[in-house]
Amino acid sequence: MGPAPLSPAVVIEDFVYLSGQVGIDPATGKIVEGGIEEQTRQTMENIKALLAAEGLTPDHVVKSLCFITDVANFTAMNGVYKTYFADPKPARSTVGIVLADPTLLVEIEVIAHRRAA
């Protein structure tokens, strides 16, 4: 499977839309070892890096959409996810889904606003 036909981030005026990120370590190109917590942490680090490239932080995130492959993992995913955001936390939806790669456990996309922080 080759690179996906998408942009990692799209900027429209003061909004930054990030494509869904997963637990792939950009240094190795491989899915991080471990379970939902490790994959969520790597996913959030990938989001932080994309935001930083636009001069933003997680404090600029106004909306997120989390996809998890097993809703039984919600509490563990949420435990890691919440450490990346100060109050007020962004609006969020979480959906149980099947991802294209069965070894991926979580995918998260976000919308950030330059003046939100």
C-alpha positions in Angstrom: 0.0 0.0 0.0 1.6 3.3 -1.1 1.3 6.7 0.3 -2.3 7.9 0.9 -3.6 10.5 -1.5 -4.0 13.2 1.1 -2.4 16.3 2.7 -1.3 15.9 6.3 -2.6 19.4 7.0 -4.7 22.0 5.1 -4.8 25.6 6.2 -7.8 27.8 5.4 -7.6 31.3 6.9 -7.2 30.8 10.7 -8.2 27.1 10.7 -5.8 24.1 10.3 -7.4 20.8 9.4 -5.2 17.8 10.2 -5.8 14.4 8.4 -6.2 11.4 10.7 -3.0 10.5 12.4 -2.1 7.0 13.6 0.5 5.4 15.9 3.3 5.2 13.3 6.7 6.5 14.4 7.9 8.9 11.7 11.5 8.0 12.4 11.0 4.3 11.5 7.8 4.3 9.5 6.5 1.5 11.6 3.6 1.2 14.0 4.8 1.6 17.6 5.0 -1.5 19.7 2.5 -2.0 22.5 -1.2 -1.5 22.8 -3.7 1.3 22.6 -1.9 3.6 25.1 1.4 3.5 23.1 -0.4 4.0 19.8 -2.5 6.9 21.2 0.7 8.5 22.6 2.4 8.3 19.2 -0.7 9.5 17.4 -0.8 12.5 19.7 2.9 13.2 19.2 2.4 13.1 15.5 -0.5 15.6 15.9 1.7 17.8 18.0 4.5 17.8 15.4 2.0 18.7 12.6 0.6 21.5 14.7 4.1 22.8 15.6 4.9 23.0 11.9 2.1 25.5 11.6 3.2 27.4 14.7 0.4 25.9 16.9 0.1 23.7 19.9 -2.6 21.3 21.2 -4.1 24.4 23.0 -5.2 25.6 19.5 -7.3 22.4 18.9 -11.0 23.2 18.9 -12.4 19.8 17.6 -11.2 16.3 17.4 -12.5 13.0 16.1 -11.2 9.8 17.5 -11.6 6.4 15.8 -10.9 3.3 17.8 -11.0 -0.3 16.6 -12.3 -1.7 19.9 -14.6 0.4 22.1 -13.3 -1.6 25.1 -10.1 0.4 24.7 -11.9 3.7 25.2 -10.9 4.3 28.8 -7.2 3.5 28.1 -7.2 5.7 25.0 -8.9 8.5 26.8 -6.4 8.3 29.7 -3.6 9.2 27.3 -5.6 11.6 25.1 -6.6 13.9 28.0 -3.0 14.5 29.0 -2.4 16.4 25.8 -5.1 19.1 26.3 -5.6 21.8 28.9 -9.0 23.0 29.9 -11.2 23.8 28.2 -10.7 20.5 26.2 -11.6 20.5 22.5 -15.0 19.3 21.4 -14.7 15.6 20.5 -16.5 12.7 18.9 -15.3 9.1 19.3 -16.3 6.3 17.0 -15.7 2.6 16.9 -14.5 1.6 13.4 -12.4 -0.8 11.4 -9.2 0.7 10.1 -7.4 -0.2 6.9 -4.5 -1.8 8.7 -5.7 -4.3 11.4 -2.7 -3.6 13.6 -3.7 0.0 14.0 -5.9 0.6 17.1 -6.6 4.3 17.0 -6.7 7.2 14.5 -7.3 10.8 15.5 -8.0 13.9 13.4 -8.2 17.5 14.7 -9.2 21.0 13.7 -7.2 23.8 15.2 -7.8 27.6 15.2 -4.9 30.0 15.3 -6.7 32.3 17.8 -8.1 29.5 20.1 -5.2 29.4 22.5 
